[in-house]
């Protein structure tokens, strides 16, 4: 259904962020604008024997600061991060779930690897002490829908609930599904994505794709579009959002989800082009935008030469050589899988709010033939009205999402301009 046919504007009214370089919206945004990286040597376990030893860990996160203590042993760290971000988003939006009809509230999240750390602990218990030592919560804590389920239970959100499992693209796919739910009659949707798989079991699973950086230098390990790109750095965290109809929103929207499209790449060896450019053009079409209407592109930024070239070529094909500012602030967090694109959406909304394009951290040269205007060296002041976010998931998933600034006539609240 096109925006013309359906009057519902999907507005994002609350943001919650849990990231390697910030545990709140303000902390994260200040870190991004300052170029402060959250990439460091892995400390959650001894990563010396592993091919990847640098990651974006969320430091100083105390689970019981964000949820009831009884939930902590029942759930995985990925769910802890998601619940914390959801609570922040509700508070930011000024929404009290207890005051809304329970079946009018929906939840849809993205998940990539699920509860790997919880699962690893239970597998170790099984191996060392036998089946009676495996807890009952193993049956649900690892499941990729656990964060959706726990959010629904905690806040009494009994409307349509679901999860999208399309790796990094899932953060955009979840928001698009949230828009569909609003158009279908839901009053409020909690949406977004988070991931946390920095444990031995999780890191081994990630390493299998052959795309992770093996650099021991956190400052240069992740160089998307760079001449010396050596792979991406993994991370944990993400962002959650309160999405409402703009005309009935509780608070002042950060912006609206104006356009979206997802595609899937053909299998290797097939004489068909990748689907990323088609996803970008489709999202622009859904938003009623021309390429010249886009003020900034938040790139997927794989940090892998072949994938970077495909993305740069798609951006150049749509916008022309150096035709639009491009940024990749995930160089300060790592790729967060299901949380990565969601965090990019949060960053894009803050860029629209404050009129500034955040930088791509790291001083490195672009690879030959990469003809994009990559924002580096520091924030770039700009009138950011419309932003494009690109995400790709391992295995061929592509998604593109257009965000437009606060609708005309929306109520202004302090701190949102």
C-alpha positions in Angstrom: 0.0 0.0 0.0 1.4 3.4 -1.0 1.6 6.4 1.4 -1.0 8.1 -0.8 -3.5 5.2 -0.3 -2.9 5.0 3.5 -2.9 8.2 5.6 -0.9 6.7 8.5 2.5 8.3 8.9 4.8 6.0 10.9 6.5 8.4 13.3 9.3 7.5 15.7 8.6 9.2 19.0 11.0 7.4 21.3 14.6 6.1 21.0 16.6 3.9 23.3 20.2 3.1 22.6 22.6 0.6 24.2 25.9 0.8 22.3 29.7 0.2 22.8 30.3 3.9 23.0 27.2 5.0 25.0 24.5 3.6 27.2 22.0 6.4 26.6 21.0 8.4 23.6 23.0 11.5 24.8 26.1 9.5 25.8 26.1 7.7 22.4 25.4 10.8 20.3 28.1 12.8 22.1 30.6 10.0 21.6 29.7 9.8 17.9 30.1 13.5 17.3 33.4 13.4 19.2 34.6 10.5 17.1 34.9 8.4 20.3 35.2 4.7 19.4 33.9 1.8 21.5 36.1 -0.7 19.7 38.6 -2.5 21.9 40.3 -5.8 22.6 37.7 -8.3 23.7 37.5 -8.6 27.5 34.5 -10.8 28.1 36.6 -13.9 27.6 40.2 -14.7 26.5 40.1 -14.2 22.8 43.8 -14.8 22.2 43.3 -18.1 20.3 40.6 -16.6 18.0 41.0 -15.1 14.6 39.1 -12.0 15.7 40.2 -10.3 18.9 38.8 -6.8 18.6 35.1 -6.0 19.1 32.6 -3.4 20.1 31.7 -4.4 23.7 29.1 -2.6 25.8 31.0 -1.6 28.9 29.6 -1.0 32.3 26.2 -2.5 31.6 24.5 -3.8 34.8 21.5 -5.8 34.0 19.6 -5.2 37.2 19.7 -1.5 36.6 17.4 -2.0 33.7 15.1 -5.0 34.6 13.9 -7.1 37.5 16.6 -9.3 39.0 14.5 -12.4 38.5 14.6 -12.0 34.7 18.4 -11.9 34.5 19.1 -15.7 34.9 16.1 -16.5 32.7 17.4 -14.5 29.7 20.4 -13.9 27.5 22.6 -10.8 27.4 21.1 -9.9 24.0 17.6 -9.7 25.6 19.0 -7.7 28.5 20.3 -5.1 26.1 17.0 -5.1 24.1 14.9 -4.7 27.3 17.1 -1.8 28.5 16.8 0.0 25.1 13.0 -0.6 25.1 12.6 0.9 28.5 14.6 4.0 27.4 12.5 4.4 24.3 9.3 4.3 26.2 10.6 6.9 28.7 11.9 9.1 25.8 8.5 9.0 24.1 6.6 9.6 27.3 4.5 6.5 26.8 3.0 4.6 29.7 2.0 1.2 28.4 -0.3 0.6 31.4 -2.5 3.5 30.1 -3.0 2.0 26.6 -5.3 -0.9 25.6 -3.1 -4.0 25.7 -4.2 -5.3 22.2 -3.4 -2.0 20.6 0.3 -2.3 21.4 2.6 -4.5 19.2 6.2 -5.6 19.3 8.4 -6.5 16.4 12.2 -6.8 16.7 15.1 -8.0 14.6 17.4 -10.9 15.8 20.4 -12.4 14.2 22.2 -15.0 16.4 19.8 -15.2 19.3 20.9 -16.1 22.8 24.3 -17.7 22.1 25.9 -16.9 25.4 23.0 -18.4 27.4 23.1 -21.4 25.1 26.9 -21.8 25.5 26.5 -21.9 29.3 23.9 -24.6 29.1 25.8 -26.7 26.6 28.9 -26.5 28.9 26.7 -27.6 31.9 25.4 -30.5 29.9 28.8 -31.6 28.8 30.4 -31.3 32.3 27.6 -32.3 34.6 24.9 -34.1 32.6 21.3 -33.4 31.5 19.9 -32.7 35.0 22.1 -29.6 35.2 20.5 -27.9 32.1 18.0 -25.3 33.2 14.4 -25.1 32.0 15.0 -21.6 30.5 17.4 -23.0 27.9 14.2 -23.8 25.9 13.3 -20.2 25.4 16.3 -17.9 26.3 18.3 -18.8 23.1 15.3 -18.4 20.8 15.5 -15.5 18.4 12.0 -14.3 19.4 12.9 -14.1 23.1 13.4 -10.4 23.1 10.1 -9.8 21.4 8.4 -12.1 23.9 10.0 -10.7 27.0 9.2 -7.2 25.9 5.6 -8.1 25.2 5.2 -9.8 28.6 7.0 -7.1 30.6 4.7 -4.3 29.2 1.5 -6.2 28.5 1.8 -5.5 24.8 -0.6 -8.2 23.5 -1.1 -7.0 19.9 0.7 -8.5 16.9 4.2 -9.6 17.9 7.0 -10.9 15.7 10.7 -11.1 14.9 12.7 -10.7 11.6 15.8 -12.8 11.2 17.6 -11.3 8.2 21.0 -10.6 9.9 22.1 -6.9 9.6 19.2 -6.0 7.3 16.8 -7.0 10.0 17.0 -3.7 11.8 15.3 -2.0 8.8 13.0 -4.9 8.1 11.6 -4.7 11.6 10.8 -1.0 11.3 9.1 -1.6 8.0 6.9 -4.4 9.6 6.1 -2.0 12.4 4.8 0.5 9.9 2.6 -2.2 8.4 1.2 -2.9 11.9 0.4 0.7 12.4 -1.4 0.8 9.0 -3.2 -2.3 10.1 -4.6 -0.7 13.2 -2.0 -1.0 15.9 -1.8 2.2 18.1 1.8 1.9 19.1 4.6 -0.5 18.1 7.8 -1.2 20.0 10.4 -2.0 17.4 14.1 -2.2 16.6 16.9 -4.7 17.2 19.8 -5.7 19.4 22.4 -8.4 19.4 25.1 -9.8 21.7 27.2 -12.7 20.6 30.6 -11.9 22.0 31.2 -15.3 23.6 33.4 -18.1 22.3 30.5 -20.0 20.8 29.1 -16.8 19.2 32.5 -15.6 17.9 33.3 -19.0 16.3 29.9 -18.9 14.5 30.7 -15.4 13.2 34.2 -16.2 12.1 32.9 -18.9 9.8 31.8 -16.3 7.2 35.4 -15.3 6.6 34.6 -11.6 6.7 35.8 -10.5 10.2 38.9 -8.4 10.7 41.9 -10.1 12.2 43.6 -6.9 13.1 44.8 -6.4 16.7 44.7 -2.6 16.4 41.3 -1.2 17.4 42.1 2.1 15.7 42.5 0.5 12.3 40.8 -2.8 12.4 37.6 -1.6 10.7 38.1 0.5 7.5 35.0 0.4 5.3 35.7 1.6 1.7 39.4 1.8 2.7 42.4 1.0 0.6 43.6 -1.3 3.4 40.2 -2.7 4.4 40.6 -6.0 6.2 37.1 -7.0 7.2 34.6 -5.8 9.7 34.7 -5.7 13.5 31.8 -7.4 15.3 29.9 -5.7 18.2 27.0 -5.9 20.5 24.1 -3.6 21.3 21.5 -1.8 19.2 18.5 0.5 19.4 14.8 0.2 20.1 12.0 2.7 19.1 8.5 3.7 19.9 6.6 4.0 16.6 3.2 5.7 16.5 0.8 7.3 14.0 2.2 10.8 13.6 -1.3 12.4 13.9 -1.9 10.6 17.2 1.6 10.5 18.7 2.1 11.0 22.4 5.2 13.2 21.9 7.0 15.1 19.2 8.3 12.7 16.5 12.0 12.6 15.7 10.9 11.8 12.1 8.8 9.5 10.0 9.6 6.3 8.1 8.9 7.6 4.7 10.0 4.8 2.4 11.4 1.2 2.4 12.2 -1.7 0.2 13.9 -5.0 0.6 15.5 -7.2 -2.1 17.4 -10.5 -2.2 20.6 -11.1 -4.2 20.7 -13.8 -6.8 22.8 -16.9 -6.0 26.5 -16.9 -7.0 27.1 -17.7 -10.6 23.7 -16.4 -11.8 23.8 -13.6 -14.5 21.7 -11.1 -12.6 22.8 -8.0 -10.8 22.9 -7.7 -7.0 19.7 -6.3 -5.5 21.1 -3.4 -3.5 20.6 -0.6 -6.1 17.0 -1.8 -6.7 16.3 -1.7 -2.9 17.6 1.9 -2.8 15.6 3.0 -5.8 12.5 1.2 -4.4 12.8 3.0 -1.0 13.1 6.3 -2.7 10.1 5.6 -4.8 8.1 4.5 -1.8 9.0 7.8 -0.1 8.1 9.8 -3.2 11.7 11.1 -3.2 14.2 11.9 -6.0 17.9 11.2 -5.4 18.4 14.9 -5.0 16.1 14.9 -2.0 18.4 12.7 0.1 20.8 14.7 2.3 22.9 11.8 3.7 23.4 8.1 3.2 24.2 5.9 6.2 26.1 3.1 4.5 26.0 -0.6 5.3 29.9 -0.4 5.2 31.0 -4.0 5.3 34.7 -3.3 5.5 35.3 -6.0 2.9 36.7 -4.8 -0.4 34.3 -6.8 -2.7 31.2 -5.8 -0.7 32.3 -2.2 -0.3 32.8 -1.9 -4.0 29.3 -3.2 -4.7 27.8 -0.8 -2.2 29.8 2.2 -3.5 28.8 1.3 -7.1 25.1 1.2 -6.1 25.3 4.6 -4.3 27.1 6.1 -7.3 24.6 4.6 -9.8 21.7 6.3 -7.9 23.3 9.6 -6.8 26.2 10.1 -9.1 29.9 10.3 -8.3 30.3 12.0 -4.9 26.7 13.1 -5.3 25.6 12.8 -1.7 27.4 12.7 1.7 27.9 9.2 2.9 28.8 8.2 6.5 29.5 5.0 8.4 29.5 5.8 12.1 29.5 2.0 12.9 33.3 2.3 12.6 33.0 3.4 16.3 30.8 0.5 17.3 31.4 -2.4 15.0 28.7 -4.2 13.0 26.0 -5.1 15.5 24.2 -7.5 13.3 20.4 -7.2 14.1 21.3 -4.1 16.2 23.4 -2.4 13.6 20.9 -1.0 11.2 18.6 -0.1 14.1 21.4 1.9 15.6 22.0 3.6 12.2 18.3 4.6 12.2 18.7 6.2 15.6 21.9 8.0 14.5 20.1 9.3 11.3 17.2 10.6 13.4 19.6 12.5 15.6 21.4 13.9 12.6 18.1 15.2 11.3 17.3 16.7 14.7 20.6 18.5 15.1 21.5 19.3 11.5 24.8 17.5 11.5 26.3 14.5 9.7 28.3 12.3 12.0 31.7 11.2 10.8 33.2 7.9 9.8 36.0 7.4 12.3 39.5 6.5 11.3 42.0 8.3 9.1 42.5 6.1 6.0 42.5 6.4 2.3 39.6 5.3 0.1 40.2 2.3 -2.1 40.8 3.0 -5.8 37.6 3.4 -7.7 35.5 4.2 -4.6 34.0 7.6 -5.7 31.8 8.5 -2.8 31.7 11.6 -0.5 32.6 9.8 2.7 32.3 12.1 5.7 35.6 11.8 7.7 37.7 13.9 10.0 34.8 15.2 12.1 31.1 16.0 12.0 29.8 18.0 9.0 27.2 20.6 9.6 24.3 20.3 7.2 20.6 20.8 6.8 19.6 17.2 7.1 15.9 16.8 6.3 15.9 13.3 4.6 18.2 10.4 5.2 18.7 7.0 3.6 19.8 4.1 5.6 21.2 1.0 3.8 21.7 -2.5 5.3 22.7 -5.8 4.1 22.4 -9.2 5.8 24.8 -12.1 5.2 23.4 -14.5 2.6 21.9 -11.9 0.2 19.5 -9.7 2.2 19.3 -6.1 1.2 17.2 -3.3 2.7 16.9 0.5 2.3 14.9 2.9 4.5 14.1 6.6 4.0 13.6 8.8 7.1 12.1 12.2 6.9 12.2 14.9 9.5 9.5 15.9 11.9 6.2 16.4 10.1 5.0 20.0 9.7 2.7 21.0 12.5 4.0 18.4 15.0 4.2 19.5 18.6 7.7 20.6 19.6 9.2 19.4 22.9 12.4 20.6 24.5 15.5 19.1 23.0 13.9 18.3 19.7 14.4 20.8 17.0 
